[in-house]
Amino acid sequence: MTYKIAVASSDGRVVNQHFAAATHFAIFEIGEGGDYRFVELREALPIRTGISRNGQGLEYMAEVIRDCQAVLVSWVGPGTVRVLRSKGIEAAEIPHYIPEAIMAYVNAVGRKHQKARADR
């Protein structure tokens, strides 16, 4: 099964943006064996620069990445994590070069799935 993840990056090389401050999300598709490929770059309007903070901003940002299973960021607040989880999106703080961050996330997800199968 393939899935998508969003990466908050200002330069396309490093996971270096806070979720609320993200100006772009690089979208990657993750394949069965953990291989990945870049799909597209999506623009976002950072919450801090114009969208109100009464929840509409978070709803907007979540909508930008609605088809993704996860978002990799340099930082994310607990309120944002709750909003994203309610939309089925996991937030992971992995401030690193994008390839390493993606592999760290993929490995962590694989370990979770293996543990869940073992617990059955």
Phi, psi and omega per residue, in radians:
M1 nan 2.294 3.088
T2 -1.689 2.726 3.083
Y3 -2.611 2.945 -3.115
K4 -1.986 2.563 2.970
I5 -2.257 2.618 3.076
A6 -1.819 2.547 3.136
V7 -2.215 2.165 3.121
A8 -1.482 1.854 -3.074
S9 -2.514 2.376 3.097
S10 -1.554 -0.313 -3.041
D11 -2.169 -0.014 -3.139
G12 1.315 0.101 -3.131
R13 -2.062 -0.597 -3.011
V14 -2.260 2.498 2.983
V15 -1.323 1.752 -2.961
N16 -2.394 0.293 3.136
Q17 -2.166 2.489 2.981
H18 -1.199 2.627 -3.120
F19 -0.970 -0.870 -3.056
A20 -1.191 -0.341 -3.115
A21 -1.791 0.038 -3.057
A22 -1.125 2.298 3.063
T23 -1.741 -0.357 -3.139
H24 -2.552 2.607 2.964
F25 -2.167 2.134 3.002
A26 -1.473 2.249 -3.100
I27 -1.803 2.254 3.129
F28 -2.139 2.520 3.035
E29 -1.793 2.258 -3.126
I30 -1.801 2.232 -3.108
G31 -1.590 3.109 -3.103
E32 -0.909 -0.807 -3.063
G33 -1.574 0.194 -3.124
G34 1.590 -0.022 3.066
D35 -1.221 2.730 -3.105
Y36 -2.497 2.783 3.080
R37 -2.552 2.528 3.074
F38 -1.212 2.354 -3.137
V39 -1.875 -0.908 -3.092
E40 -2.899 2.932 3.050
L41 -1.977 2.198 -3.135
R42 -1.962 2.319 3.086
E43 -1.415 2.592 3.092
A44 -2.377 2.705 3.057
L45 -1.788 1.896 -3.096
P46 -0.959 2.450 -3.115
I47 -1.027 -0.661 -3.070
R48 -1.225 -0.183 -3.049
T49 -1.964 0.418 3.040
G50 2.688 -0.555 3.126
I51 -1.450 2.392 -3.093
S52 -1.066 2.730 -3.110
R53 -1.631 0.297 -3.103
N54 -1.516 0.370 3.119
G55 1.873 -0.465 3.137
Q56 -1.118 -0.629 3.136
G57 -1.099 -0.776 3.120
L58 -1.147 -0.687 3.087
E59 -1.051 -0.756 3.114
Y60 -1.077 -0.856 -3.105
M61 -1.099 -0.696 3.103
A62 -1.128 -0.615 3.122
E63 -1.127 -0.626 3.137
V64 -1.034 -0.588 -3.076
I65 -2.045 0.491 -3.022
R66 -1.012 -0.457 -3.111
D67 -1.628 0.162 -3.130
C68 -1.765 2.564 3.088
Q69 -1.405 -0.505 -3.063
A70 -2.613 2.841 3.016
V71 -2.315 2.295 3.101
L72 -1.745 2.229 -3.059
V73 -2.418 2.944 3.035
S74 -1.467 -0.477 3.085
W75 -2.803 2.593 3.079
V76 -2.640 2.403 -3.126
G77 -1.424 2.811 -3.098
P78 -1.102 -0.619 3.099
G79 -1.135 -0.696 3.103
T80 -1.157 -0.701 3.105
V81 -1.014 -0.747 3.133
R82 -1.093 -0.775 3.138
V83 -1.097 -0.794 -3.129
L84 -1.104 -0.774 3.120
R85 -1.039 -0.662 3.130
S86 -1.123 -0.356 3.108
K87 -1.707 0.041 -3.131
G88 1.412 0.377 -3.124
I89 -2.004 2.209 3.098
E90 -1.577 2.407 3.072
A91 -1.831 2.332 3.135
A92 -2.297 2.191 3.080
E93 -1.505 1.834 -3.141
I94 -2.427 1.324 -3.127
P95 -1.323 1.620 -3.059
H96 -2.686 3.110 3.001
Y97 -1.069 2.522 -3.012
I98 -0.973 -0.859 -3.127
P99 -1.007 -0.750 3.137
E100 -1.175 -0.686 3.128
A101 -1.124 -0.757 3.125
I102 -1.086 -0.790 -3.122
M103 -1.149 -0.658 3.088
A104 -1.084 -0.742 3.126
Y105 -1.146 -0.836 -3.126
V106 -1.031 -0.753 3.120
N107 -1.128 -0.709 3.122
A108 -1.134 -0.719 3.118
V109 -1.127 -0.729 3.116
G110 -1.067 -0.720 3.111
R111 -1.136 -0.681 3.122
K112 -1.099 -0.756 -3.138
H113 -1.149 -0.695 3.112
Q114 -1.121 -0.732 3.127
K115 -1.124 -0.745 3.141
A116 -1.069 -0.711 3.112
R117 -1.162 -0.679 -3.128
A118 -1.200 -0.539 -3.134
D119 -1.324 -0.220 -3.106
R120 -1.283 nan nan
